[in-house]
């Protein structure tokens, strides 16, 4: 099977998963496309950001920016992720940069890739003019359990709801974010550390490990999983927490952490 990978991060899920794909599957990676994330409709983007700030409050928006590091840079203490461009060069995989995810440039590259399947690893919205190009469409890894945690950042909303588990879902991409049929799914325990940021970073790393294994299983048995993909049904969508929701997340973390340490 021929696959094309689309990502918006040079050092993220795609860079972590690509070596595992090459080592543990028989698929042919025909191309990796990196989107630089240039916004084509800035007016629409700013309007969306303003609506979000009104919804979660200014403190929530500022705190959301602070939290980003927990899910990205802080993971580096547990694993080193190489730049995906370097990985592609090492394995002679064509690597291309595009200005934006849904640009005509991306569409043409996907056509040129002539892939059976597209894989989204670390992207925002992908339009039908892109995800419909590969023979079997595209799949995405959402690092949370669907449909209960659509559009949610990993781990934090599970803590908010008093859960000690998180997980990941591999699903087909449709025109609605995180609502496509589920191909593969697995629950992953939250790995509690002394602080909330440390718990987020460590568990995010464990999610990367687990979802790499799930993606390998999906690719090695794709026809079986694809044919048995299940509709999600009604779900729950989340966004960045308000500051008051963040305080509850922090409080829940401390309570669940103590319970977890007592059981250990």
N, C-alpha and C positions, 0 to 999 in steps of 0.2 A: 504494500500500500504506500502511496506517495502522499506526504503531508507537507503543508506550508504552515509556518508559525508566525503569528502576529503578536507583537508586544509593544508596550509603551515605556518599558524600562530596560536600560542596558544591564543593570545588575539587580535582577528581581526573580520572579518565579520562572520565567522562561530560561534565564541563564542557569538557574539551579537545576531545572528539569531536563534541559537539552542533553547534557552528558549521560544521564540515566536512560533517556530514550535511545541514544546511539549505542549504549552498551548492552541494553537489555531487551531490545526489540529488533525486528527485522524490517521495520518501515524505512522508507527512503525519505529523508528530509530534503526536499527539493529547493527550499528557500526559507530564509528568515527575513521578515519585514519589520523594521523598527520605525514606529511613528514618533516623531519629535513633538507631537501634541500641539501644533500651532492651531489656534482656534480660528475657524473661517468666519463664523458669525459672532463677533465680539459683543454686539448689542444684546443678542439672545443670551450669551454667557453671563454678562453682567446682570441682566434682569433676573436670571436664575439664581445668581449668588445673592442678590439683594433679597429675593423672596426667602431664601434659606436663612439669611441673617435675621429677618423678621420672625421666622419660625422658631429658631433655636436661641436667639438673642446674641448680642455682641460678645458677651463673655463666653458663650458656647462656641462661637466661631473662632475666637482667639484660642480657646482651649483645644479646639479641634486641630488647629495648626500645630500646637505643641505636641499633641498625641501622635501625629504622623511619624515622628521619629521612632516611637515604640514599635511600630509595625515595619519599619524599614532599616534605618541605620543600626538600631540597637541589636538586631538579629546577628550582626557581624561578630559579636562576642561568642556565638555558638557555631557559626560556620562562615567560611570564606567563599563568597560568590564572585566568580570571575566575570569580566565584561563579556557579554554574549558575542560581541564582534570578534573578540579574540578566540572564542570557542569555535566560531564559524570558520575563521581563518585556519585554525589548527586542523579542522576536519574537512576543509575544502567545500564548505557549504556556502552557496551564494547568499550574500548579506546586502540588504538594501535599506536606505533611509528614505522615509517619505515625510512630507511636511505635516500631514494629518491623517488620522485613521481611516476616514471615509472618502479620501480624495480620489480623483480619477487616476492619479498615479498609483495608489494602492490597488484600485480595481484592475488596472492593466497588469501590474505585477502578479496579482492573483491569477489572472488569465494565463500569463506566461508560465506560471508555476505548474499549471496543468495537474493540480493535486486532486487526490480522491477526498481528502479531508483537510479542513483548516482547523488550527488550534489557537484559541485566544488565551494568552497568559499575561495578565496584567494590563487590561485595557478598560476604557470606558465604553460608551455606546458604540456598537458596530451596526451599520445599516445593512439592509437587505441586498443592496447593490454589491456588497462585499461578501457577506456570509452565504449568499446563494451561489457563488461562483464554483467552489469545489463540488465534486460529484455528490458527496454525502453532507454538504453543508459544513458548518463549523460547530465545534464543541468548546465549552468554556469551563475552567475550574473556578468555582466560587468557594472561597474558604469560609463556609458556614453551611448549616443544614437548611436545605430548601424543602418545602416552600415557607417554612416558619421564619426564616431570616433572609428574605429577599432584600438585595441592595444594602445589606448590613456589613459594617466592619466586623472582622472576626473577633470573637471572644467577648467583647465588652457588653453586648446586649444579652448574651447568655448569662453573664454575671449579673446584669441588671434584673434578669428574670429568676435569679437564684439557682442557676444550673452550674454543675461542676464539669459539664461536657461542652465541647464545641464539635467541629467536624468540617467536612468538605463535601461538595457535590459537583460531579461532572455532568453537565447538561448540554443539550442542544441549544444553539443560539437562535432566537426568534426576534421579532421586531420589538418585543417587550423585554426589558432587562430582567434577567434571572427568572424567567417564567417558562423556559423551554423544557421539553421532556427530560426526565432524569435518566441518565445512562448508568451512573455509578455513584455510590454514596457511602460514606463511612463516618462513624462517630469517633472522636478523638478526645481523651480526657484532658482537661485543663491542668497544666503543670504549675502548681502554685509555688511562687517565690515570696520573698519577704515584702516586696513592694508591688504595687499594681503595674508600673512600667516593666519591671523585671518579669512578672507573670506573663504580660502581653508578649514581650520579646521572646521568651523561652517557648511559650506555647505556639507562637507564630512559626518558630523554627520547626517544632514538632509537626505542625500542620504541613509545612513544606516537605518534610520527610515522608509523611503519610500520603500526601496527594501525588508525590512522584511515583510511589508504589501503585497507587490507584490508576494513574495515567498509563503506566506500563501495562497493567492488567487490562485496561480498556483497549489499548492498541493491539495487544496480543490476542484478544478475543473480541475484536470490534464487531464483527457481524452478529455474534450472539447478543452482545449488549445493545447494539443499535436496534436490532429487531425487537428487543424486549424493553425498550425505553418506555418509561411510565410518565403519563401526564402528572403534573404537580398537584392540581386542585387548588383550592383557595389558600392563599398565603398571607403573610404579614410583611410589610415593607418598613424599613428603618432608614434613618439618616444619621448625621452627626448628632450626638447627644447635646441637649442644652446643658448649661452649667449645673442646674439642679439635678438633672438626670445623671450627670457625671458624678456628683457627690453621692448619689445612691449607688452607682456602680462601685465607687471606691469603698463605701461602707459594706456593701455586699461582698466585695472581694475580701475584706478583712475578716468578716464572719466565716465565709466559706474556707478561707485559708486556715483559720484556726481549727475548723472541723477536719480539714484534710491533714493537717499536721498531727492532730490527735489520733487519727486512724493509722498514721504511718508507724 
